[in-house]
Amino acid sequence: MNNLEYLSFLQRQYLKHCKDKLVLEIGPFSGHHTELIVRENPKQLDVIEGDHRQISHLQKLSIDNIILDDAQLYLLENKKQYDVVICFGVLYHLHDPLSMLEVIVNQCNPTHVILDCVVDPGDLEFLAEENWLPGNRQPRSGWKSAGFNLVAPFDIINESMHNMQYELIKNDVINVSDSISKKNSWIGLWEIME
């Protein structure tokens, strides 16, 4: 699929869960997906972005609260309930993605979590500006190291979410022909178990 088909698919299949909800998007970067979230008319949309260079892009969107900070540290210090937490293309930038998922669940207590990640590190093109990410990567068993990034296997993420009492509702493999970051990815929607 091309990028327009992907965005339409994403909105129809996943982002519809944002309507009239309190939504947190972690790592929106320049707001490519954020624009779609805004169209779903969330009750409130907060974003946490760690790269200060993206703030000017985000300020052009209808976002209630733009937080410039490390998402994991911010959430550990600021517990807030959200209905939906979204991380598009975030997990493969993190030192310990499973720890981040634990923080999301424990600090935000969302009803739904929407995640996506690149499957094959060979499909990623890494940019030098990713050097701004602090610290050293410590891959867990089963994680593939890809330069400054870790590629999060779906089965490990799904098992972690299941262990935290979230059930997989929907997932798809994505292959967007005109997008580097979505060239070989998965996307999943989890819902808290009752």
NORURGI-V253633 format. One record per residue. SS is DSSP state (h for helix, s for strand, l for the rest). PSI is psi in whole degrees, 0 to 359 (999 if undefined). D_FIRST is the distance of its C-alpha to the first C-alpha in Angstrom with 2 decimals. Layout:
# NORURGI-V253633
SS_PSI_D_FIRST ; SS_PSI_D_FIRST
This chain:
# NORURGI-V253633
l_154_0.00 ; l_177_3.78 ; h_320_6.70 ; h_319_8.06 ; h_320_5.79 ; h_313_6.26 ; h_320_9.82 ; h_316_10.46 ; h_314_9.59 ; h_315_11.74 ; h_315_14.43 ; h_319_14.75 ; h_331_14.80 ; l_310_16.46 ; h_350_18.02 ; h_339_19.96 ; h_355_22.42 ; h_345_23.49 ; l_127_25.21 ; l_29_28.95 ; l_161_28.79 ; s_119_30.03 ; s_137_26.99 ; s_125_27.02 ; s_125_24.12 ; s_126_24.97 ; l_53_23.77 ; l_346_21.90 ; l_243_22.37 ; l_0_21.88 ; l_18_20.64 ; l_312_16.93 ; l_334_16.49 ; h_322_20.11 ; h_321_19.63 ; h_321_17.58 ; h_317_20.35 ; h_321_22.96 ; h_336_21.54 ; l_1_22.22 ; l_60_25.86 ; l_154_26.92 ; l_320_30.69 ; s_139_30.62 ; s_117_28.04 ; s_148_29.27 ; s_146_27.44 ; s_120_28.78 ; s_131_27.81 ; l_347_29.73 ; l_107_29.01 ; h_339_31.42 ; h_346_29.62 ; h_351_26.88 ; h_319_29.41 ; h_324_29.64 ; h_316_25.92 ; h_328_26.31 ; l_344_29.55 ; l_351_27.83 ; l_164_26.08 ; l_75_27.91 ; l_134_28.52 ; l_323_31.78 ; s_117_32.48 ; s_119_31.13 ; s_119_32.60 ; s_101_32.79 ; l_169_33.56 ; l_121_32.60 ; h_314_30.88 ; h_314_32.68 ; h_317_36.06 ; h_313_35.66 ; h_326_34.80 ; h_329_37.69 ; h_346_40.04 ; l_84_38.68 ; l_130_38.04 ; l_136_36.32 ; l_132_34.88 ; l_149_31.28 ; l_322_29.56 ; s_132_26.08 ; s_132_25.35 ; s_132_21.91 ; s_102_21.11 ; s_120_17.70 ; l_27_17.89 ; l_319_21.65 ; h_323_22.79 ; h_359_22.32 ; h_350_24.60 ; l_151_27.42 ; l_321_30.54 ; l_83_30.68 ; h_324_27.59 ; h_325_29.49 ; h_321_32.27 ; h_320_29.96 ; h_320_28.76 ; h_319_32.46 ; h_316_33.21 ; h_310_30.48 ; h_313_31.87 ; h_328_35.51 ; h_335_35.53 ; h_337_33.08 ; l_52_33.44 ; l_153_30.12 ; l_321_29.39 ; s_145_25.65 ; s_129_23.90 ; s_123_20.17 ; s_150_19.18 ; s_159_16.37 ; s_153_16.95 ; s_141_15.86 ; l_313_16.70 ; l_117_17.82 ; h_339_20.01 ; h_341_19.55 ; h_358_16.10 ; l_142_17.79 ; l_119_19.63 ; l_139_22.70 ; l_146_24.52 ; h_330_28.30 ; h_351_28.40 ; h_354_27.41 ; h_345_31.06 ; h_344_32.02 ; l_127_31.09 ; l_161_34.52 ; l_183_35.93 ; l_140_35.19 ; l_137_32.45 ; l_84_33.97 ; l_140_31.37 ; l_166_32.19 ; l_130_32.30 ; l_346_28.84 ; l_142_27.10 ; s_132_25.76 ; s_136_26.98 ; s_85_24.75 ; l_236_26.95 ; l_359_27.54 ; s_157_24.91 ; s_140_24.91 ; s_125_21.93 ; l_107_22.33 ; l_138_21.95 ; h_316_20.70 ; h_324_23.83 ; h_318_26.18 ; h_314_24.65 ; h_318_24.66 ; h_318_28.25 ; h_315_29.32 ; h_319_27.98 ; h_318_29.68 ; h_337_32.87 ; l_17_32.82 ; l_37_32.70 ; s_133_29.04 ; s_135_27.30 ; s_122_23.62 ; s_321_22.35 ; s_142_18.62 ; s_153_16.26 ; s_154_12.79 ; s_135_11.25 ; s_137_8.23 ; l_94_6.49 ; l_120_5.07 ; l_331_5.97 ; l_32_8.34 ; l_127_9.88 ; l_311_12.73 ; l_340_13.42 ; l_18_10.20 ; l_321_9.63 ; l_85_11.41 ; s_167_12.47 ; s_156_13.82 ; s_142_14.55 ; s_151_17.68 ; s_123_19.98 ; s_147_23.68 ; s_141_26.61 ; s_139_30.23 ; l_142_32.32 ; l_999_35.25
